[in-house]
Amino acid sequence: MQKQILEHGLGINRRKFLSKLSLGLGSVALGSLLIPDLFGAKSDEEMLLAGLPQFAPKAKRIIYLFQNGAPSQLDLFDYKPKLIDMFGQDLPASIRMGQRLTGMTADQKKFPLAGTAFKFNQYGEAKAWISELLPYTSKVVDDLCFIKSMHTEAINHDPALTFFQTGAQVGNRPSMGSWLSYGLGSENKNLPAFCVLLSKGKGNGQGVYSKLWSNGFLDSIHQGVQFSSGDNPVLYLNNPEGINKSDRRKMLDKLEELNAQTFQESGDPEINAKVQQYEMAYRMQTAVPEITDLSKEPEDIVKLYGPDCLIPGTYAANCLLARKLSENGVRFVQLYHQGWDSHGSLPTEIKGQCMDTDQSSAALITDLKQRGLLDETLVIWGGEFGRTNYCQGKLEKTNYGRDHHPRCFTIWMAGGGVKPGVYGETDEFGYNITQNPVHVNDFHATVLHLMGIDHEKLTFKHLGRRYRLTDVAGQVVKGIIA
């Protein structure tokens, strides 16, 4: 009787019900194949990341041209005629206001003002001041957003550099690239989401260390992959002698079986991360050699970046490689160029640094733009802090040094939803910010916003609390967003 009532009420009999059920199970099986994690239990972090990006991103990828050692904004972007007029006079105490000094100038009795030795002119619709040291940058000025009011608390290189890269002045925090890898992943399964390129100029260099592209407490799959200038751009990627691709595939399959057994016993997520790294390395064997081969670039591209772009390990070559990596779906490409730490003989050293970087930095903007990629690629140029308006050591009009100055400095950004122009201002001495200050936390919040991420929601639980790139601070700088 119950069977008859059921069949009558639903309009189906037992045979039809089982037939429909089989179709449903087939759909579930297909869904699990197409989306492997669809029916698996998800952690809080996985549930959070399922919603990223949280709103329409203005940028898909980032290329960060980090000028390690702190370029002098007063000799490149922040033109202050008053410093030239007052050359050699002591910095007024009312301007310095007892600001913290480094150990290198704390014992100085006086702080003689050092106006720049270089000529400046205004360029573009925004009439941005650009030094004669940057003739190529001056040609792309209408694509750039100059933030002249950056500031930080860190006054020494290592904590300041670490702060810009990780959002904290101490180590063991994930870098910005690792956060983006964790949040958004890569657009190309054959390449990592986060790549690192190093170069060094002739100026006084500050070291860079792997902690700057560390995954910190995130899974190791999110660590930056460093490319070298040797015959093997990524170390240990090639097969050992006597091992072919088929042998490597068999080895990885067996290794995955062993790791799966170990994971069942221990539950350590790092085991799965290692398996993913092995598989990524296997896929990179084909993708990396093709991308890193710059010899096939057309003549007009070589001319655009300059002849050094064909010399592996140079800044120019890394800028070109960054374009290729980004074009192929790498989410975050980080360049470090050392040599900007000019405590003495700054006019000589900065000339060399600009010769190394000016043409290829501008070329990257032009190249991305002509390929239709600039609108979706955020390019960032800048160092860890600025340089003082007063001289460190011996003062001459064509030979002076500048100490560290975290109170105000200039970076520029381009593409990726950034509004071209000049944002922020400093006083007539180039010492204090007078308009629109931008802190490092604000910078990070804005970069994540441009990538479609609310910086307060991209978090990871570690040691009982939730961490984020901006820690407990940061406001999106809406004035630079197009």
LORO-829006 format. One line per field, with one value per residue (C-alpha): x, y, z. Coordinates in pm, whole numbers, plus 50000, padded with zeros to 5 digits. Layout:
N
u <- c(X:...)
v <- c(Y:...)
w <- c(Z:...)
//
This chain:
482
u <- c(50000:50280:50456:50139:50085:50449:50430:50096:50202:50532:50420:50709:50755:51056:51212:51197:51337:51644:51697:51697:51924:52187:52192:52239:52530:52690:52665:52824:53111:53163:53160:53424:53648:53608:53640:53842:53783:53411:53292:53595:53594:53740:53931:53840:54125:54003:53650:53789:54002:53707:53573:53888:53913:53644:53559:53653:54033:54193:54520:54586:54962:55240:55597:55785:56112:56267:56565:56755:56959:56724:56750:56779:56440:56602:56827:56563:56204:56160:56302:56380:56542:56565:56829:57038:56995:57090:57371:57603:57382:57270:56930:56702:56620:56254:56249:56432:56235:56473:56406:56581:56916:57124:57451:57631:57523:57413:57752:57747:57745:57584:57367:57472:57206:57301:57106:57113:57396:57159:56919:56544:56265:55889:55726:55382:55034:55103:55418:55612:55968:56221:56600:56827:56951:56625:56577:56387:56158:56068:55925:55671:55579:55213:55180:55329:55183:55448:55382:55607:55477:55579:55704:55813:55932:56235:56560:56804:56814:56730:56416:56301:56348:56183:55891:55824:55841:55653:55458:55674:56024:56110:56155:55941:55645:55514:55625:55379:55427:55358:55036:54919:55016:54819:54520:54501:54737:54897:54733:54965:54988:55334:55485:55496:55280:55580:55921:56231:56507:56831:57075:57349:57480:57822:57713:57738:57517:57298:57243:56917:56824:56583:56371:56247:56066:55989:55651:55683:55410:55222:55268:55606:55439:55392:55763:55917:56115:56451:56584:56961:57171:57359:57299:57027:56790:56617:56851:56788:56520:56700:56714:57037:57263:57117:56759:56508:56161:55987:56210:56140:55765:55778:55988:55744:55447:55610:55717:55360:55235:55486:55402:55030:55089:55294:55024:54761:54975:55084:54834:55116:54999:55361:55384:55120:55294:55617:55433:55294:55645:55779:55499:55553:55925:55836:55605:55855:56114:55936:55810:56118:56380:56147:56063:56421:56561:56597:56806:56493:56359:56309:56551:56303:56258:56634:56669:56387:56540:56901:57181:57229:56896:57078:57324:57171:57162:57157:56874:56772:56759:56553:56305:56256:56229:55977:55759:55777:55697:55408:55280:55275:55063:55306:55111:55398:55746:55990:56311:56583:56850:57131:57365:57165:57319:57504:57644:57934:58012:57641:57656:57896:57721:57370:57473:57580:57262:57044:57237:57164:56795:56641:56607:56484:56238:56078:56101:55900:55618:55628:55648:55354:55152:55212:55111:54789:54908:54973:54610:54612:54972:55071:55435:55600:55940:56103:56327:56294:56324:56465:56776:56841:56851:57170:57513:57681:58056:58247:58033:58108:57862:57949:58044:57825:57659:57314:57204:56884:56559:56239:56025:55944:56048:55919:55808:55618:55351:55203:54920:54692:54423:54655:54582:54882:55001:55163:55025:55148:55389:55685:55798:56041:56330:56219:56225:55863:55536:55288:55010:54861:55102:55122:55254:55393:55078:54867:55080:55018:54645:54625:54820:54592:54286:54403:54425:54065:54141:54022:54345:54156:54011:54321:54433:54599:54567:54906:54999:54647:54586:54505:54783:54761:55004:54897:54904:54661:54687:54657:54408:54350:54488:54184:54343:54574:54312:54171)
v <- c(50000:50246:50162:50241:50571:50674:50595:50777:51088:51144:51030:50779:50412:50228:50163:50533:50641:50414:50526:50895:50820:50664:50979:51191:50982:51009:51389:51387:51171:51401:51706:51554:51492:51842:52011:51773:51972:52022:51771:51762:51911:52262:52449:52807:52931:52729:52860:53215:53169:53024:53381:53542:53773:53936:54201:54280:54321:54604:54409:54040:54038:54239:54316:54476:54649:54681:54920:54778:55026:55326:55558:55928:56084:56430:56349:56169:56285:56532:56860:57115:57439:57567:57304:57439:57798:57698:57462:57399:57574:57379:57207:57414:57234:57330:57112:56811:56824:56584:56299:55971:55939:55640:55564:55700:56064:56073:56220:56498:56846:56998:56879:57075:57088:56927:57040:56803:56823:56733:56933:56875:56937:56890:56628:56502:56627:56622:56833:56583:56679:56427:56437:56445:56106:55946:56044:55726:55745:56101:55965:55738:55980:55996:55627:55665:55748:55910:55869:56132:56084:55729:55681:55403:55363:55151:55345:55063:54855:54505:54586:54842:54601:54318:54549:54631:54267:54102:54369:54318:54431:54087:53765:53450:53626:53544:53783:53979:53738:53442:53602:53651:53295:53172:53392:53376:53104:53103:53149:52891:52540:52498:52797:52905:53193:53380:53424:53615:53775:53930:54180:54403:54743:54895:55107:55022:54718:54589:54214:54040:53716:53432:53540:53822:53577:53324:53155:53210:53011:52942:52613:52593:52577:52954:53036:53247:53053:53220:53233:53251:53385:53058:52780:52643:52932:52726:52506:52131:52151:51942:51565:51408:51239:50907:51000:51081:51237:50897:50779:51096:51054:50698:50813:51093:50855:50613:50900:51030:50687:50681:51036:50956:50673:50902:51169:50915:50836:51188:51428:51680:51921:51998:51648:51740:52073:51889:51665:51975:52120:51803:51810:52180:52119:51844:52073:52360:52149:52231:52584:52745:52691:52841:53148:53217:53199:53569:53509:53479:53823:54044:54327:54601:54454:54429:54791:54893:54735:54799:54555:54444:54262:53975:53936:53702:53842:54210:54436:54480:54104:54061:54329:54149:53813:53963:54065:53713:53548:53785:53742:53366:53393:53432:53619:53804:53873:54030:54196:54312:54547:54619:54916:55222:55265:55593:55727:55886:55980:55973:56169:55916:55607:55717:55785:55423:55293:55499:55385:55027:55075:55376:55245:54898:55018:55252:54980:54744:54999:55057:54686:54593:54880:54789:54429:54541:54407:54724:54771:54431:54440:54651:54768:54909:55086:55195:55122:55067:55433:55762:55977:56281:56637:56693:56555:56267:56318:56555:56809:56927:57039:56746:56499:56432:56145:56108:55907:55701:55898:55703:56012:56073:55924:55854:55540:55507:55268:55209:55016:54781:55038:55311:55673:55849:56171:56291:56198:56349:56633:56716:57046:57284:57108:56763:56649:56618:56518:56802:56625:56274:56053:55688:55432:55091:54926:55157:55061:54690:54744:54929:54668:54391:54605:54645:54265:54234:54152:54313:54324:54263:53936:53768:53598:53282:53135:53073:53024:53100:53425:53533:53709:53924:54117:54451:54314:54542:54858:54989:55195:55175:55487:55568:55882:55682:55439:55511)
w <- c(50000:50091:49764:49565:49752:49688:49318:49284:49481:49301:48962:48940:49011:49156:48816:48715:49052:49023:48662:48762:49058:48830:48617:48928:49051:48709:48727:49072:48943:48645:48871:49095:48792:48654:48996:49219:49539:49484:49744:49973:50320:50307:50573:50671:50453:50152:50195:50206:49895:49702:49691:49545:49371:49583:49322:48965:48957:48765:48734:48673:48722:48888:48788:49077:48981:49325:49337:49633:49836:49812:49507:49583:49510:49528:49232:49025:49090:49376:49243:49518:49393:49752:49828:49541:49663:50019:49920:50216:50472:50777:50772:51001:51326:51274:50962:51106:51433:51604:51363:51432:51251:51149:51322:51017:51067:51434:51534:51274:51427:51121:50837:50525:50256:49925:49621:49328:49075:48793:48579:48594:48346:48350:48127:48034:48108:48482:48436:48645:48731:48596:48623:48321:48446:48324:47957:47871:48172:48073:47745:47918:48196:48090:48176:48525:48863:49085:49457:49616:49969:50055:50410:50646:51006:50917:50889:50805:50489:50607:50810:50551:50262:50455:50541:50176:50073:50359:50550:50860:50959:51097:50905:50870:50712:50364:50093:49883:49593:49821:49947:49588:49497:49798:49719:49339:49216:48873:48536:48380:48528:48372:48553:48917:49034:49180:49012:49132:48920:49054:48905:49039:48930:48985:49281:49649:49693:49973:49984:49908:50078:50015:50314:50092:49865:50137:50179:50557:50729:50403:50217:50044:49701:49738:49775:49499:49238:49178:48822:48770:48483:48422:48173:48402:48482:48751:48952:48969:48704:48442:48458:48589:48335:48224:48318:48044:48067:48078:48363:48556:48508:48645:48940:49024:49005:49248:49473:49479:49591:49878:49978:49972:50219:50442:50428:50535:50839:50940:50783:50726:50448:50359:50206:49949:49889:49807:49562:49390:49369:49206:48952:48883:48823:48577:48381:48395:48210:47887:47959:48117:47841:47582:47791:47905:47552:47466:47153:46939:47031:46722:46650:46740:47090:47145:47035:47268:47580:47477:47382:47745:47725:47548:47838:48099:48451:48355:48461:48096:48038:48355:48246:47915:48090:48332:48039:47895:48228:48292:47938:48000:48313:48604:48868:49039:48899:49143:49023:49263:49130:49376:49386:49499:49847:49781:50109:49923:49561:49486:49157:49009:49140:49050:48691:48654:48817:48585:48280:48389:48458:48282:47927:48013:48280:48026:47759:47977:47996:47619:47541:47763:47620:47256:47332:47499:47835:48035:48139:48311:48440:48739:48720:49034:49058:49383:49681:50055:50162:50034:50078:50297:50169:50368:50291:50466:50472:50245:50057:49704:49439:49217:49489:49789:49972:50126:50429:50469:50480:50560:50616:50250:49918:49567:49387:49062:48941:48596:48432:48622:48701:48831:48742:48577:48738:49060:49401:49728:49795:50018:50165:49992:50164:50047:50409:50528:50362:50318:50126:50094:50293:50183:50431:50334:50474:50253:49954:50019:50072:49741:49546:49674:49594:49235:49217:49333:49697:50019:50221:50546:50415:50271:50593:50720:51067:51229:51594:51707:51519:51166:50978:50669:50448:50599:50957:51149:50939:50584:50383:50008:49839:49626:49483:49254:49123:48779)
//
